[in-house]
Amino acid sequence: MVIDMGFIIEIIKFIIFSLIIVIVSKQILVKLLRKLAEILDLTPKAVGNVAGFATSMPELLTVFFSATQGLYDTSIYNIISSNVINFIQYIWSIVINKNGKVLQNRALKTELVMVIVTIIIPVLMVIFNIEASIGIVPIFILLFILLYYIKGNVYKIYKIHELSDEENAKIQEEKKWLKNKQKVALITFLKLIGVGVALFIIGSMLGNTLEALSNRFNIPEAVIGIILGFVTSIPELITFIEAQKHHSKNTDDVQGVVEATSNLFTSNMLNLFVIESIGIIVYFIVS
């Protein structure tokens, strides 16, 4: 049996580039965004939204660079895999933190139903072989706006426990070390830009590797996309668990679940409606 060293090298590059994206996202990007959110005194729901943007960066990079190589199927399977795994990881994080009772809140239930919608839509696209079309982009954007509008209103209708004055005082006490918030915020923002540039460069290298695996070595795009989904979903798992642990120590379990749920919702919404739209547009430009 002859071993193709070129194939082995591309597989090693794929693993290395993917791991770098995940590690940088988890250890640097997510932490910087959480720090920025805390400096700005954001609510747990808002912090979850910020974390959702942060943890979707790996998907954005892999979908964008897959599309630049003409690998549309890779991007759609990446989104399906990521959104399904995100949901499974979220449920697992709720179970291990014993926060199942918190999900009785109707606002959280409604949010989870909309998360399931972000899983069903791309699955139906694959089942019915719906090809990439620019016409899908405005539909995705409208659905993104509609579902976010619904989310905003259900939180108002089904009120979730707010922090007490005592709990807020405790949190503020822990933040007193931030004496010059504007300076810290600016430095954090500049670091985020640097991390974004680094991720873009690594993502470009990963895109070239994906193109080689698909075109030179005939690895099915679906297989590559599903594997990428597993890789790019690791940051979400970390943030789901850390959000609940963080709030269980400082306030209560409800706020941790609110943050994790907002993270899941934002991540899946961005993956399907925004990042996939970007992938479609880039795919048509390069094609």
N, C-alpha and C positions, 0 to 999 in steps of 0.2 A: 504493500500500500504506500503510494507516494503522497507525502505531506506537502501541501502547497504553502510555502513559507509566506507568500504574499498575503494569503487569506488569514494565516495566524497573526501576522503583523497588524492587519486591519482590525481584527477582533480585539487585539490588545489595545490598539489605539481607541477603539470604540469604548471599551471598558474604562480606560484611563480618562478620556475626555468626559464621559458621562459622570464618573465619580467626582471629577474636579468641579463640574457644574453643581452637583448635589452638595458637596462639602462646602463650597464657597457660599452657596445659597443658604445652607443650614447654619454654618458657623459664623458667617459674616453678614450676609444680606439680611436675613431674618432678624438677627440681633440688632443691627443698626436701625431697621425700621421700627422694631419694638421700642428701642431707646428713644427714637424720634417721637413716636406716638405718646410715650410717657412724659417726655419733655413738654409736649403740647397739651397734656392733661386730657387725653381722649377717653371716652367711655369704653367699657369692654366691647360693646358692639362695634364701635369705630376702630378699636385696636384689631378686632377680628377681621374687619374689612381691609385694613392696612396689611395684616398678615396674609390675607388672601391674595392681594396684589403681589406681595413678596414671594410667596410660595408658587405662584404661577409663572415666575420668571423662567424656570427651566423649561416649562412647556412652550413658552413663547419662543425661546431660543431654538429648541429642537424642531418645532413646527415651522418656524421661519426658514431655518437653514435646510430643512427637508424640502420645503417648497422651492427654494432657490435651485435645488438639484432636480426639480421636476417630479418629486416623490410625493404626490398628493395623497395616495392611499396610506402612506406611512403616517402622515399628519392626522388623518381622520381616525386611524386605529390608535394612535398615540392619545388622542383626546378621549376616545371611548375607554381605553384602558385606564387613563389617569382618573377620569371622573368616577368610574366604577370602584377603583381601588381607594380613592379619596373617601367615598361613602362607606366602604367596608372598614377602613381605618378609623373613621370617625365613630362608627358604632362600637368598634373594639375599644377605643379610648374611653367611651362612655361606660362601657361594661367594666373595664379594669379600674376605673375611678369610682365605680358604684354610684353613678349619677343618673341612672335610668329614670328615677322618679321625676327628675326635673323636666323630662321630655313630655310630661303631661300638659305643659303650657301650650295653649293653642297657637300662639305666635310661632313657637319653635316647630310645632307640628306642620304648620302651613309652610314654613321655610323649608322643611325637609321634603315636603311634597314637591316643591319647586326644584329642589336638588334632584329628585328622581326624574323630573321632566328633562333636566340636562343630561341624563343618562339615556332616556328613552329616545330622544330625538336623533342623536348620532347612530344609535343602534338601528333605528328604522331606515336611516339613510343608507346603511350598509345592506340591510335585508332587502330593500327595494331597489338597490343599485342606483341611487340618486347621484348623478355625477356632479362634479364641481361646476358651479355656475355663478357668475357675478350677480345674478338675480337673487341668489340666496343671501348675499351680504346685507341688503337693506332689511330683509325679513329677520335676520339674526339680530341686527341692531335694534329693531322695533321690539322684538321679544326681550332683549336685554333690558331696555328701558321699562317695558311693561312689568316684568317680573321684579325689577328693583323698586318700582312704584308700589307694587303690591306688598313687598317686604316692608317698606317704610310705613305703610298704613296699618299692617297687622300688628306691628309693635306698638302703635298708638291705640288700636282698638283693644287688643289683649295685653294689657299692661304687665310688664315684667318687673319683678321686685327691684326697686332702686336702692342704692346704697344709703344707709343711715348717716346722720351727721357724724356720729362716732366713728363709723367705718371710713368715711371720707377724711376725717381728721387724722386717722391712723395712716392712711395712704399718703397724705400730704406731708406728714412728719417724716416718712421714709424718703421723700423726694427733696428734703431740704439741702442735701449735698449739691443739688444743681443750683448754684448761686447765680450764675450768669447764663440764663436759658438761651438767649439769642445767640451768643457765641457758640455754645455747645450745639445748638440746632444747626448753625451754619457749618461747623466742622463735620457734624454727622452727615449733613446733606452732601458736602463735597466728597466725603468717603463713599457715599452711595453712588455718586457719579463714577468714581474710580472703579468700584466693584462692577458697575454696569458695563464699563468699557472692557474690563478683563473678561467678563462673561461673554460679551459679544465676540471677542477674539477666539475664545475657546469654542464657542458655538459654531463659528465659521469652520474651524478645524473638524468639529464633529460632523458638520454637514458634508464635507468632502469625504469623510470616512463612510458615511451612510450611502453616498453616491457610489462609492467603490464596492461596498458590500452588495448593493442591489444590482448594479449594472455589470460589474466584472465577475462577481461570484454568484449571481442569481439567487440571492437570499430574498424570499418574498417580502414585499413591503409591509404586509400585515404582521408578519413575525417581528420585523424591526420596530414597527409602531407599538406593538403590545409590550415588547421589552422596554422600550423607551418610557411607556406609561408607568411601568413598575419603578424604573429608575427615578423619574421626575416626580413621583408621588411621595418619596421619602421625606422631603421637607414638611409636607402637610401632616404626616404622622407625628413628627416631632412637635410641631406647633399645637396640634390637637391635645396632646398629652400635657405639654408644658403649660398651656393656658389653664387647664383645670387644676393642675398642681399649684400653680402660682396663686390662683384665687382662693383655693381651699385653705391656703396658709394665711392669706391676708384678709379675706372678706367672707365669701360663702361659695357654695358649689354652683349656685344659679349663675353668677357672673362668669364663671369659668366655662360653663356650657354655652352661655350666650356668645362668648368670644369664639369658642371652637365652632359653633354653628354658623356664625357670621363668616368665619374663615372658610369653612366648607362651601357655603353658598357663593361667596365672592369668587373663590378659586374655580369652582365648577362653571359658574356663569361666564367668567373671563375665558376659561379654556374653550368652551363651546362657541359662544356668541362673538367674542372679540378676537381671540387668538386664531380660531379657525377661520374667521373672516379675513384676517391678515394673511393667513396661509393661502386662502383661495385667491386673493388679489395678487400676491407675489407669484403664485403658480401660473396665473394667466399672463402676467407680465413676462416671465421668463420663457413661457411656452410660445 
